[in-house]
Amino acid sequence: WVVLLAAATLTFSACNNDDDALATPQLNSNDQAFMRMAVMGNNAEIQTSRLALTRSQDTAVRNYAQMMINHHTAANRSLDSLARLRSFTLPDSSQLDTAARSLLTRLNNLRDSVSTGGTGTAADRSVFSREYMNGQVTLHSKAQGDYQTYVNNQQGQDAGLKTYANRTLPIITSHLQMAQTIVSRNQYGQPGTPPSGQ
């Protein structure tokens, strides 16, 4: 994971370096739709992960959440740079799609139990962590499909945006795989090996 995370950080930074060379004056409707989707997807990751930092009692989940905040904030910075060069207005940081808003609403009503005692199982005590990580699998699966569609879609014409999408897709895939690993562990609140290298 350390190698993947280091590569992801370098990739997001590199996206900014290519903006001037690849800038085009106009975005077509497919490019605009992709940019809006990508920003709102990043917003969802950031908002749900900020909540996870205060609601989850699981070390691996909290470390994953911090990584999501770092990576998706960097991704939004890259998109903002691309948008400014093209005079395109992106959704603001509060905007989410319907599914992400529903997830955030559910998460706002949950919290892991601080206590490790009592008769409840670890799963009972980790309702937030379980819901958050299942949500991460759903969000990243959708993002992976959306990015793959844009990369393969010949109707998107902006070279800088295509470069961003091609560089970001493997990072989304690695986020998805990490989320699936944490979900499959299904022992929230237990000691584990958290993601490192944030």
Secondary structure as GFF3:
##gff-version 3
##sequence-region A 1 198
A	DSSP	alpha_helix	2	17	.	.	.	ID=ss1
A	DSSP	alpha_helix	19	22	.	.	.	ID=ss2
A	DSSP	alpha_helix	29	55	.	.	.	ID=ss3
A	DSSP	alpha_helix	59	85	.	.	.	ID=ss4
A	DSSP	alpha_helix	98	108	.	.	.	ID=ss5
A	DSSP	alpha_helix	122	125	.	.	.	ID=ss6
A	DSSP	alpha_helix	127	152	.	.	.	ID=ss7
A	DSSP	alpha_helix	159	185	.	.	.	ID=ss8
###
